[in-house]
Amino acid sequence: MTVWDDLVGQERVAGSLDAAARDADALVTAVAQGTAPPAASKMTHAWLFTGPPGSGRVTAARAFAAALQCVSPDRALGGAPGCGFCDGCHTALLGTHADVSTVAAVGTQILADDMRDTVRKSYTSPAGGRWQVILVEDAERLNEKSANAVLKAVEEPAPRTVWLLCAPSVEDVLPTIRSRCRLLTLSTPAVDAVADMLVRRDGIEPEVAATVARATQGHIDRARRLATDPRARERRAAVLKVPLRVADVGGCLKAAQELVDAAAEDSKQLAEEVDTKETEELKAALGAQSGGRMPRGTAGVMKDLEDKQKRRRTRSQRDSLDLALTELTGVYRDVLALQLGSRVALANVDIQDTLERLARETSPESTLRRVEAIAACREALDRNVAPLLAVEAMTMALRAG
């Protein structure tokens, strides 16, 4: 099993990255042996991975980081870097490699403070690995100051530093940054490919794998979570019932409250384990005394961590709510397909009776207006409108049709 095996339906991208990793390995080997580096190389110092949600752009970037850090002895015998088993590959994939730094948005933006240490590290030589790799998972969330810091680092990188930026589309990244990156565009993998991956890699029953892959329309992470997490299935089941619960004003308000509460609970469960671990690690690093008492002068550091965790929980809640809205959009997409007699495969076949009922009782025009209401709610959330107000407005619009 190589590091490329998780790039579902991305054979072209995997081929490009594999070729670049081979050239990168040859370059480092030549420098170590004091020989001339390859005359031509497919390796470069900055990469931009783009693709729709669920295409696996972060997975592809992390696989490339692992291949760059691969220390498998088979390379000397002509084997390709990226074995997936050596210490370099294993730690890079897990996110614990000392020379692979990952930056993700804590709140709605990646702040300059979040990038400062990472940019400084990008100018240093690898501590023990073959390359210094900087992976930015949410490059579209760089604000003006943090984007300028990245731009300067990408313009004048250290000899063995590689920047891997991930964003939904090339337009989400500053032109000055993307012009210095090699672009790799990923596509949404086929439903069958995602189902096959769930069966092979996660041991999911074929029927369940096919159902969740179809329900998520090829979104790999969502499909895996839906197949393995009972809470995720319960939350989805509640979302799919919303179209039948907005017959009156009371039902609209109750459905909105439950959607927001479910998103808050989901984000809380996801954050608790991470927050606790971070807090304990920071206390240990600061020399917390027995009984939990902190040394003098450390209150500010702990307050910064609490603020960071609060921003992350807020973003997590909004992401969870956005996922629910995406699933709700899928319901009306299926309804519209039935109303228009389209032959496209339904995503939510497990509620086909509900879909057929909605298709009979409403018109295609009203279905489109409902889809637009969901899109308006997502835009309102992006503008930091209070979640409950935005969702209540949406459910009332769903009722009006």
TAFENCOR-V29518 format. One record per run of one state. SS is the DSSP state (hx for helix, st for strand, lp for the rest). FROM is the first residue (numbers start at 1). LEN is the number of residues. Records with the same first field share a line. If there is no record, write none. Layout:
SS=FROM-LEN  FROM-LEN
//
This chain:
lp=1-2  7-4  34-12  51-6  69-4  78-9  95-5  104-6  111-1  123-9  137-2  143-1  156-5  168-2  173-2  179-3  186-5  203-3  216-4  229-1  241-1  245-4  287-12  340-9  362-2  383-4  401-1
hx=3-4  11-23  57-12  73-5  87-8  112-11  139-3  144-12  170-3  175-4  191-12  206-10  220-9  230-11  242-3  249-38  299-41  349-13  364-19  387-14
st=46-5  100-4  110-1  132-5  142-1  161-7  182-4
//
